[in-house]
């Protein structure tokens, strides 16, 4: 079958074509058509109908060196029209396949000097802002070095930009305080989830410009791959974590501080200020200076669409409402940050209301039920998929027009149920800590369930991946609606219970002891076996990647876009090549996240603390972002 079909992607030599200044290299998108019934076209159309596991072989992408492919090409830009290119393609396809082509999109490249662009005020403004940030880091580091032996360093503002101070904060694994020891489990969860996110996104270039398309399709039918196809469900863990930390910190704040009229606006503003600086730096770069890196035939279908969208609609991202915009290609992965910000505002209002209510369930339970039903209603009324399906064709366009992605997956209100579970977990934790140890000893016997949470989650994800990607007609609307309703709370409950059990140290019930200081549990091999899960999840080595997870989340997708844009040929799609790409992308993302964290994220976090001295220190060690 594959031998009969034309290749989905095909590229002429890009560098060799543009060695001559008169040559043109065009990336042509076209659809296969026929003026009369054609058995091959019918076979291709029937094969491509299974969009959940197969690419669309009626829609092809070819890179053409016009001088080599079109005999009548004379170096005149005016004849690089769709009719001219269509005639060139038709000569080949009529001869080899008995088919014609209908061109849908064309982007042509010439030699580099013909594509120079002028600077504008936006470029100058962004360059000036970046220069100011670098200058502040240099000045702050010099000031710190010159006053390091003094008892009092008065210029706290400059010290916020001291790279030495910020590196000490980033690399510290011990001087974290009592709260950090209690919540150290969250760093391992952040680290593991961000690696899972990267492993899902790394597949996008292979579907966009992969060479062995059959191998990519076969991967969808691999039973081992089924679990990873449900990977988008893992993001619910982040929503649970965010809600949990917000509820915990707000209760601590209410115990020690009075609440005035400006509390809520101030809280929301500081939240915005914590998230925005590294986000804004990358957003500004994508909207301005990235376009000067324009090179390679895949620029327009990768980084080019992102640059254009960021230049036109960047303010949607800054206001954190970009997850409600259709066809959003400006840092599309930032939908989570927008949804989290929206849910954070909702959670802050709820915590303020719950302060005056003795039974939080009166508010949280109805909201949980609403959050449970919202995705189901969307799925039923709009005939959506049960979850975000990583369809080969959808991945290739970065989910630009996927209805499930745009209507349910990336929106704030459709992810509310997991956030409510997180809020509830925070209140449960505080209530347990208020109780006596003897009153909760009965929970100790349930510790073994912690060992089953990860396997249960894996099995659930495997079921989703194997059922909804199988080679069969689309499931009924009732099956899809039911799965859409239960999938988020199911993953949310697993995440909430796992965090609660690990934080409470339920197996020993030494609830209020510092986990890091209690080393008795790992003194013998017997105890190591007993607490193997805790030893792994509370390993100090998770703290640095956990602290970097937000910047890694921000930077990894632009790396994918830029890398795809500069590649000039098709890439192998073998499993080993994909694994190697995953390792390289993960390492590079963490490496680039370090300077962003040291020079942008941490300095502004410290500035916030300098401007909010009245905020209780109990919450300073815990980040509610990724």
Wavefront OBJ file of the C-alpha trace (Angstrom):
o trace
v 0.000 0.000 0.000
v 2.720 2.471 0.982
v 4.639 1.642 -2.195
v 1.709 2.789 -4.303
v 1.194 6.120 -2.509
v 3.363 9.171 -3.198
v 5.611 10.217 -0.285
v 3.884 12.482 2.208
v 6.975 14.698 2.532
v 9.731 15.165 -0.019
v 12.537 17.706 -0.099
v 15.066 18.743 -2.722
v 18.521 19.795 -1.579
v 18.014 23.206 0.046
v 21.603 24.437 0.404
v 22.605 23.235 -3.049
v 19.617 24.934 -4.628
v 20.365 28.353 -3.125
v 24.050 28.360 -4.010
v 23.001 30.278 -7.113
v 21.472 33.680 -6.331
v 18.916 33.308 -9.136
v 17.457 30.074 -7.781
v 14.244 29.793 -5.781
v 13.323 27.085 -3.292
v 9.617 26.695 -2.589
v 7.808 24.690 0.070
v 4.579 23.668 -1.595
v 1.466 22.330 0.159
v -0.963 20.626 -2.166
v -3.888 18.234 -2.328
v -4.149 15.239 -4.634
v -7.077 15.433 -7.051
v -8.326 13.654 -10.137
v -10.673 14.788 -12.892
v -12.056 11.268 -13.247
v -12.479 8.268 -10.893
v -9.087 7.011 -9.784
v -8.552 3.821 -7.783
v -5.311 5.054 -6.233
v -6.887 8.295 -5.022
v -9.850 6.399 -3.559
v -7.467 4.085 -1.740
v -5.472 7.034 -0.356
v -8.633 8.831 0.779
v -9.999 5.727 2.474
v -6.693 5.063 4.208
v -6.421 8.655 5.459
v -9.909 8.684 6.958
v -8.625 7.116 10.195
v -7.252 10.435 11.428
v -6.544 9.331 15.009
v -3.654 7.102 13.952
v -2.874 7.993 10.346
v -1.521 10.954 8.490
v -3.428 12.541 5.638
v -1.810 11.258 2.451
v -4.070 13.367 0.275
v -2.377 16.515 1.613
v 1.332 16.570 0.779
v 4.254 18.896 1.455
v 7.149 19.059 -1.001
v 10.228 21.234 -1.117
v 11.075 22.110 -4.718
v 14.183 23.640 -6.214
v 12.516 25.377 -9.137
v 15.518 25.413 -11.451
v 15.777 21.634 -11.193
v 12.080 20.757 -11.158
v 10.674 23.275 -13.637
v 12.279 23.330 -17.069
v 10.754 26.679 -17.979
v 12.058 28.434 -14.841
v 14.278 31.346 -15.881
v 15.017 32.942 -12.521
v 12.095 35.365 -12.674
v 10.250 35.729 -9.354
v 6.985 36.449 -11.166
v 6.639 32.900 -12.422
v 6.774 31.310 -8.957
v 2.971 31.365 -9.041
v 0.632 28.575 -7.984
v -0.278 27.838 -11.590
v 3.372 27.567 -12.554
v 4.249 25.355 -9.572
v 1.113 23.290 -10.114
v 2.173 22.621 -13.695
v 5.578 21.479 -12.475
v 4.018 19.067 -9.969
v 1.394 17.802 -12.393
v 4.052 16.700 -14.854
v 5.472 14.357 -12.219
v 2.222 13.151 -10.630
v 0.442 12.482 -13.924
v 3.390 10.458 -15.119
v 3.968 8.443 -11.931
v 0.528 8.219 -10.280
v -2.074 9.337 -12.805
v -3.105 12.169 -10.442
v -3.150 15.933 -10.470
v -2.439 18.421 -7.714
v -4.212 21.454 -6.286
v -1.848 23.802 -4.459
v -3.137 25.259 -1.177
v -0.101 27.158 0.084
v 3.365 28.173 -1.130
v 6.348 29.782 0.593
v 9.479 30.503 -1.426
v 13.010 31.272 -0.233
v 15.888 32.977 -1.978
v 19.472 33.576 -0.910
v 19.873 35.135 2.527
v 20.871 38.652 1.426
v 17.553 39.053 -0.388
v 15.614 38.428 2.830
v 17.094 41.114 5.065
v 14.586 42.898 7.299
v 14.602 46.314 8.871
v 14.506 46.972 12.594
v 11.436 48.616 14.099
v 10.689 50.281 17.421
v 9.552 47.004 18.921
v 12.941 45.441 18.227
v 14.722 48.409 19.782
v 12.451 48.394 22.826
v 12.931 44.687 23.486
v 16.701 44.949 22.990
v 16.806 47.861 25.442
v 14.797 45.932 28.043
v 17.040 42.878 27.723
v 20.129 45.066 27.953
v 18.738 46.651 31.138
v 18.136 43.240 32.713
v 21.665 42.088 31.864
v 23.107 45.370 33.159
v 21.219 45.040 36.445
v 22.579 41.520 36.882
v 26.125 42.695 36.209
v 25.822 45.679 38.556
v 24.130 43.612 41.244
v 26.786 40.900 41.040
v 29.615 43.472 41.204
v 28.009 45.181 44.203
v 27.612 41.832 45.953
v 31.257 40.919 45.280
v 32.490 44.289 46.582
v 30.429 44.189 49.789
v 30.537 40.470 50.518
v 32.624 40.960 53.675
v 30.460 43.744 55.077
v 27.981 42.945 57.828
v 25.177 44.910 56.209
v 24.553 45.157 52.483
v 22.184 48.098 52.280
v 21.263 48.022 48.596
v 18.668 45.247 48.732
v 17.406 46.125 45.261
v 20.810 45.478 43.689
v 21.267 42.283 45.702
v 18.104 40.919 44.101
v 20.078 40.835 40.841
v 23.199 39.243 42.312
v 23.891 36.091 40.320
v 25.869 34.649 43.247
v 22.928 35.121 45.614
v 20.457 33.751 43.100
v 22.633 30.755 42.290
v 22.859 29.998 46.002
v 19.085 30.137 46.210
v 18.650 27.931 43.146
v 21.238 25.306 44.083
v 20.398 25.092 47.785
v 19.043 21.685 48.753
v 19.282 21.893 52.534
v 18.670 25.442 53.762
v 15.031 25.353 52.795
v 13.155 25.612 56.082
v 10.500 23.478 57.648
v 7.915 23.993 54.930
v 10.284 22.964 52.172
v 10.942 19.702 53.990
v 7.234 18.990 54.262
v 6.551 19.725 50.610
v 9.747 18.384 49.076
v 7.664 15.749 47.310
v 6.311 18.505 45.043
v 9.724 19.082 43.488
v 9.960 15.497 42.292
v 6.427 15.652 40.904
v 7.216 18.874 39.044
v 10.404 17.402 37.621
v 8.802 14.174 36.442
v 5.753 15.876 34.941
v 7.815 18.430 33.020
v 9.853 15.596 31.512
v 6.564 13.951 30.533
v 5.399 17.192 28.903
v 8.630 17.453 26.916
v 8.345 13.818 25.810
v 4.891 14.572 24.363
v 5.944 17.734 22.556
v 9.152 16.286 21.119
v 7.071 14.206 18.698
v 5.701 17.272 16.905
v 8.655 17.884 14.531
v 8.707 14.221 13.528
v 5.063 14.399 12.488
v 5.644 17.703 10.723
v 8.824 16.901 8.775
v 9.487 13.227 9.489
v 10.927 10.967 6.836
v 9.573 7.540 7.839
v 5.873 8.347 8.215
v 4.850 4.686 8.355
v 6.979 4.193 11.447
v 5.230 7.099 13.163
v 1.852 5.596 12.346
v 2.892 2.161 13.581
v 3.855 3.731 16.911
v 0.197 4.610 17.480
v -0.657 0.914 17.356
v 2.102 -0.095 19.764
v 0.569 -1.252 23.106
v 3.466 0.307 25.011
v 2.804 3.639 23.316
v -0.866 3.617 24.360
v -0.097 4.946 27.837
v 1.945 7.850 26.469
v -0.849 8.825 24.078
v -2.899 9.773 27.150
v -0.057 11.964 28.401
v -2.128 15.193 28.185
v -4.049 13.963 31.238
v -0.909 14.374 33.362
v -1.271 18.159 33.264
v -4.124 17.756 35.755
v -1.469 17.074 38.378
v -0.228 20.641 38.009
v -3.718 22.048 38.586
v -4.112 19.924 41.719
v -0.728 21.071 42.994
v -1.508 24.726 42.313
v -4.848 24.587 44.127
v -3.347 22.656 47.035
v -0.552 25.160 47.641
v -2.884 28.137 47.321
v -5.302 26.741 49.922
v -2.477 25.897 52.319
v -0.752 29.280 52.038
v -3.983 31.233 52.335
v -4.923 29.437 55.558
v -1.486 30.158 57.014
v -1.859 33.799 56.015
v -5.308 34.104 57.581
v -3.986 32.744 60.874
v -1.277 35.375 61.181
v -2.609 38.424 59.354
v -5.692 40.521 59.023
v -7.339 40.898 55.637
v -8.109 44.362 54.310
v -9.785 45.726 51.218
v -6.600 45.600 49.154
v -5.688 42.013 50.007
v -7.233 40.317 46.966
v -6.078 42.816 44.285
v -2.608 42.805 45.826
v -2.494 39.005 45.876
v -3.553 38.735 42.223
v -1.106 41.427 41.139
v 1.818 39.717 42.885
v 0.816 36.418 41.302
v 0.842 38.086 37.886
v 4.216 39.633 38.684
v 5.696 36.287 39.708
v 4.689 34.563 36.486
v 5.192 37.331 33.953
v 8.906 38.369 33.841
v 10.434 35.179 32.315
v 7.282 34.657 30.284
v 7.404 38.224 28.948
v 11.102 37.954 28.045
v 10.501 34.889 25.875
v 7.296 36.341 24.449
v 9.079 39.560 23.475
v 11.907 37.617 21.851
v 9.466 35.475 19.870
v 7.608 38.582 18.664
v 10.662 40.584 17.621
v 14.175 39.238 17.294
v 13.307 35.681 16.380
v 12.309 36.686 12.859
v 15.915 37.672 12.117
v 16.830 33.999 12.492
v 14.611 33.190 9.525
v 16.252 30.386 7.612
v 15.286 26.996 6.279
v 12.331 25.879 4.190
v 10.140 25.033 7.201
v 10.293 28.495 8.749
v 6.800 29.613 7.760
v 5.049 26.475 9.034
v 6.906 26.439 12.341
v 8.407 29.557 13.923
v 7.013 31.866 11.254
v 3.386 31.388 12.315
v 4.384 31.939 15.940
v 6.255 35.159 15.195
v 3.306 36.529 13.224
v 0.798 35.682 15.946
v 2.988 37.015 18.758
v 3.463 40.324 16.935
v -0.287 40.730 16.421
v -1.793 39.292 19.610
v 0.930 39.341 22.254
v -1.271 41.217 24.701
v -3.613 38.215 24.995
v -0.687 36.321 26.501
v 0.315 39.131 28.861
v -3.268 39.320 30.156
v -3.400 35.502 30.438
v -6.490 35.091 28.271
v -4.783 33.494 25.262
v -6.283 30.103 26.133
v -9.697 31.430 25.045
v -8.440 32.468 21.597
v -8.913 30.227 18.565
v -5.982 29.555 16.228
v -3.535 30.840 18.838
v 0.014 30.039 17.725
v 1.907 32.464 19.981
v 3.621 30.219 22.519
v 0.680 27.786 22.298
v 1.947 25.724 25.222
v 1.375 28.741 27.491
v -2.328 27.875 27.601
v -1.602 26.157 30.913
v -0.118 29.304 32.463
v -3.213 31.279 31.425
v -5.584 28.621 32.760
v -3.635 28.387 36.014
v -3.745 32.174 36.443
v -7.506 32.199 35.898
v -8.040 29.376 38.377
v -5.697 31.074 40.841
v -7.959 34.146 40.827
v -10.993 31.911 41.368
v -9.194 30.034 44.146
v -8.139 33.236 45.907
v -11.748 34.462 45.948
v -12.940 31.079 47.227
v -10.359 30.969 50.015
v -11.425 34.440 51.092
v -15.070 33.341 51.202
v -14.260 30.052 52.957
v -12.537 31.992 55.715
v -15.986 32.899 57.001
v -17.574 29.487 56.462
v -17.096 26.662 58.949
v -17.737 23.867 56.442
v -15.805 24.405 53.179
v -17.651 21.505 51.555
v -20.739 23.707 51.241
v -18.889 25.706 48.611
v -16.320 23.256 47.270
v -18.693 20.338 46.632
v -21.080 22.257 44.331
v -18.100 23.717 42.462
v -16.622 20.224 42.136
v -19.872 18.991 40.606
v -19.941 21.935 38.203
v -16.324 21.268 37.230
v -17.222 17.617 36.742
v -20.058 18.396 34.352
v -18.555 21.242 32.303
v -16.215 19.093 30.112
v -19.005 16.556 29.653
v -21.456 19.231 28.491
v -18.917 20.648 26.037
v -18.157 17.165 24.701
v -21.804 16.228 24.285
v -23.082 19.465 22.758
v -20.095 20.069 20.470
v -19.428 16.427 19.525
v -15.835 16.520 20.786
v -13.260 13.833 21.504
v -13.179 12.352 25.040
v -9.742 13.853 25.666
v -7.085 15.615 23.640
v -6.138 13.026 21.044
v -2.619 13.459 19.708
v -3.704 12.925 16.129
v -0.889 12.898 13.576
v -2.553 15.598 11.493
v -3.398 17.721 14.547
v 0.123 17.532 15.927
v 1.468 18.620 12.579
v -0.441 21.915 12.811
v 0.205 22.386 16.553
v -3.522 21.903 17.261
v -4.388 25.087 15.408
v -7.911 23.964 14.561
v -8.508 20.975 16.864
v -11.947 21.531 18.428
v -11.267 19.490 21.555
v -8.035 21.370 22.197
v -9.628 24.787 21.660
v -12.940 24.193 23.427
v -12.045 21.956 26.372
v -8.386 21.091 26.844
v -6.830 24.542 27.160
v -9.553 26.558 28.864
v -9.654 27.509 32.516
v -13.242 26.590 33.409
v -12.931 23.127 31.858
v -9.980 22.315 34.149
v -11.659 23.646 37.286
v -12.425 20.235 38.770
v -8.758 19.335 39.339
v -8.072 22.748 40.857
v -11.007 22.293 43.256
v -9.603 18.891 44.219
v -6.308 20.627 44.975
v -8.030 23.274 47.106
v -9.895 20.556 48.996
v -6.655 18.663 49.584
v -5.129 21.790 51.110
v -8.021 22.155 53.547
v -7.933 18.450 54.395
v -4.225 18.685 55.180
v -4.723 21.609 57.553
v -7.588 19.843 59.315
v -5.489 16.708 59.772
v -2.597 18.713 61.155
v -4.966 20.275 63.671
v -6.054 16.832 64.875
v -4.132 14.633 67.280
v -2.009 11.849 65.871
v -3.981 9.234 67.796
v -7.197 10.298 66.105
v -5.877 9.501 62.638
v -3.890 6.328 63.288
v -6.625 4.397 61.550
v -5.365 5.821 58.246
v -1.978 4.156 58.633
v -3.287 0.856 57.276
v -4.103 2.564 53.981
v -0.486 3.483 53.276
v -0.096 0.538 50.923
v -2.487 2.335 48.554
v 0.256 4.863 47.783
v 2.126 2.081 46.007
v -0.869 1.519 43.729
v -1.548 5.121 42.745
v 1.095 5.265 40.011
v 0.135 1.835 38.525
v -3.564 2.753 38.674
v -2.873 6.019 36.872
v -0.754 4.207 34.287
v -3.503 1.630 33.666
v -6.113 4.376 33.317
v -3.940 6.203 30.798
v -3.314 2.931 28.956
v -7.061 2.343 28.697
v -7.588 5.817 27.276
v -4.765 5.375 24.779
v -5.792 1.895 23.660
v -9.550 2.483 23.431
v -9.753 5.852 21.710
v -6.877 5.256 19.285
v -7.955 1.783 18.193
v -8.648 1.055 14.543
v -12.428 1.233 14.785
v -15.289 3.661 14.136
v -15.495 6.651 16.442
v -16.983 5.853 19.840
v -20.520 6.929 20.616
v -21.113 10.369 22.054
v -22.166 8.812 25.365
v -18.878 6.947 25.790
v -16.898 10.053 24.910
v -18.970 12.218 27.251
v -18.567 9.801 30.152
v -14.797 9.592 29.751
v -14.529 13.372 29.413
v -16.417 13.697 32.686
v -14.417 11.203 34.765
v -10.878 11.497 33.369
v -9.927 14.823 34.963
v -11.273 14.129 38.480
v -9.872 10.595 38.385
v -6.344 11.847 37.706
v -6.921 14.711 40.138
v -7.934 12.400 42.984
v -4.911 10.190 42.387
v -2.586 13.204 42.483
v -4.264 14.668 45.573
v -4.184 11.419 47.532
v -0.574 10.753 46.586
v 0.576 14.216 47.684
v -1.431 14.008 50.900
v -0.071 10.588 51.838
v 3.525 11.547 51.110
v 3.343 14.882 52.931
v 1.671 13.370 55.988
v 4.204 10.544 56.084
v 1.239 8.365 56.764
v 3.208 5.145 57.170
v 4.824 6.386 60.398
v 2.362 9.158 61.369
v 5.184 11.455 62.457
v 3.093 14.124 60.913
v 4.686 17.301 62.192
v 8.292 16.198 62.145
v 10.738 17.522 59.599
v 11.041 14.812 56.972
v 14.541 15.849 55.980
v 15.798 15.681 59.585
v 14.259 12.285 60.249
v 16.876 10.003 58.679
v 15.979 6.974 60.783
v 13.805 5.567 58.029
v 16.756 4.906 55.736
v 19.396 3.609 58.145
v 18.944 -0.023 57.264
v 18.209 -1.946 54.092
v 14.967 -3.131 55.690
v 13.801 0.392 56.202
v 15.066 1.352 52.750
v 12.809 -1.300 51.244
v 9.888 -0.157 53.370
v 10.235 3.499 52.439
v 11.655 3.066 48.939
v 8.960 5.274 47.410
v 9.595 8.097 49.875
v 13.365 7.881 49.460
v 12.983 8.239 45.684
v 10.396 11.021 45.722
v 12.094 13.011 48.508
v 15.562 12.806 46.967
v 17.353 16.139 47.241
v 18.385 15.895 43.596
v 14.841 16.747 42.501
v 14.943 20.212 44.043
v 16.992 22.034 41.396
v 15.089 20.653 38.367
v 11.869 21.259 40.309
v 12.786 24.907 40.815
v 13.668 25.200 37.122
v 10.473 23.516 35.927
v 8.624 26.778 35.185
v 11.424 28.166 33.006
v 11.880 24.761 31.366
v 8.180 24.704 30.566
v 8.466 28.136 28.974
v 11.618 27.505 26.930
v 11.244 23.933 25.663
v 8.548 24.618 23.064
v 10.301 27.623 21.474
v 13.366 25.379 21.162
v 11.255 22.878 19.224
v 9.880 25.608 16.967
v 13.264 27.181 16.270
v 14.986 23.842 15.687
v 12.281 22.790 13.250
v 12.627 26.106 11.429
v 16.367 25.866 10.797
v 16.360 22.238 9.628
v 16.718 22.012 5.853
v 15.865 18.381 5.227
v 13.541 15.667 6.458
v 14.486 14.049 9.767
v 14.590 10.319 10.567
v 11.660 9.048 12.613
v 13.182 5.935 14.151
v 12.567 5.248 17.878
v 16.255 5.690 18.707
v 16.359 9.054 16.953
v 13.267 10.211 18.846
v 14.745 9.095 22.180
v 17.981 10.911 21.364
v 16.000 14.044 20.459
v 14.116 13.800 23.764
v 17.342 13.580 25.756
v 18.926 16.491 23.889
v 15.804 18.655 24.170
v 15.482 17.957 27.898
v 19.133 18.722 28.619
v 19.186 21.877 26.478
v 15.925 23.111 28.027
v 17.283 22.736 31.557
v 20.585 24.373 30.594
v 18.868 27.395 29.022
v 16.442 27.594 31.936
v 19.326 28.274 34.341
v 20.253 31.789 33.064
v 16.569 32.678 32.646
v 15.912 31.669 36.236
v 19.041 33.328 37.646
v 18.736 36.604 35.732
v 14.980 37.062 35.382
v 12.767 34.762 37.440
v 14.521 34.724 40.824
v 15.438 38.451 40.839
v 11.818 39.453 40.339
v 10.621 36.953 42.950
v 13.044 38.532 45.398
v 11.875 42.001 44.396
v 8.303 40.980 45.151
v 9.355 39.866 48.613
v 11.181 43.129 49.198
v 8.016 45.027 48.313
v 5.790 42.756 50.401
v 7.596 42.521 53.707
v 4.313 42.218 55.544
v 3.546 38.942 53.784
v 4.120 36.027 56.227
v 7.350 34.190 55.633
v 5.621 30.835 55.993
v 4.632 30.888 52.354
v 7.847 32.168 50.876
v 9.478 28.806 50.368
v 6.669 27.331 48.303
v 5.964 28.369 44.747
v 2.432 28.019 43.429
v 3.601 28.171 39.834
v 4.869 25.111 37.961
l 1 2 3 4 5 6 7 8 9 10 11 12 13 14 15 16 17 18 19 20 21 22 23 24 25 26 27 28 29 30 31 32 33 34 35 36 37 38 39 40 41 42 43 44 45 46 47 48 49 50 51 52 53 54 55 56 57 58 59 60 61 62 63 64 65 66 67 68 69 70 71 72 73 74 75 76 77 78 79 80 81 82 83 84 85 86 87 88 89 90 91 92 93 94 95 96 97 98 99 100 101 102 103 104 105 106 107 108 109 110 111 112 113 114 115 116 117 118 119 120 121 122 123 124 125 126 127 128 129 130 131 132 133 134 135 136 137 138 139 140 141 142 143 144 145 146 147 148 149 150 151 152 153 154 155 156 157 158 159 160 161 162 163 164 165 166 167 168 169 170 171 172 173 174 175 176 177 178 179 180 181 182 183 184 185 186 187 188 189 190 191 192 193 194 195 196 197 198 199 200 201 202 203 204 205 206 207 208 209 210 211 212 213 214 215 216 217 218 219 220 221 222 223 224 225 226 227 228 229 230 231 232 233 234 235 236 237 238 239 240 241 242 243 244 245 246 247 248 249 250 251 252 253 254 255 256 257 258 259 260 261 262 263 264 265 266 267 268 269 270 271 272 273 274 275 276 277 278 279 280 281 282 283 284 285 286 287 288 289 290 291 292 293 294 295 296 297 298 299 300 301 302 303 304 305 306 307 308 309 310 311 312 313 314 315 316 317 318 319 320 321 322 323 324 325 326 327 328 329 330 331 332 333 334 335 336 337 338 339 340 341 342 343 344 345 346 347 348 349 350 351 352 353 354 355 356 357 358 359 360 361 362 363 364 365 366 367 368 369 370 371 372 373 374 375 376 377 378 379 380 381 382 383 384 385 386 387 388 389 390 391 392 393 394 395 396 397 398 399 400 401 402 403 404 405 406 407 408 409 410 411 412 413 414 415 416 417 418 419 420 421 422 423 424 425 426 427 428 429 430 431 432 433 434 435 436 437 438 439 440 441 442 443 444 445 446 447 448 449 450 451 452 453 454 455 456 457 458 459 460 461 462 463 464 465 466 467 468 469 470 471 472 473 474 475 476 477 478 479 480 481 482 483 484 485 486 487 488 489 490 491 492 493 494 495 496 497 498 499 500 501 502 503 504 505 506 507 508 509 510 511 512 513 514 515 516 517 518 519 520 521 522 523 524 525 526 527 528 529 530 531 532 533 534 535 536 537 538 539 540 541 542 543 544 545 546 547 548 549 550 551 552 553 554 555 556 557 558 559 560 561 562 563 564 565 566 567 568 569 570 571 572 573 574 575 576 577 578 579 580 581 582 583 584 585 586 587 588 589 590 591 592 593 594 595 596 597 598 599 600 601 602 603 604 605 606 607 608 609 610 611 612 613 614 615 616 617 618 619 620 621 622 623 624 625 626
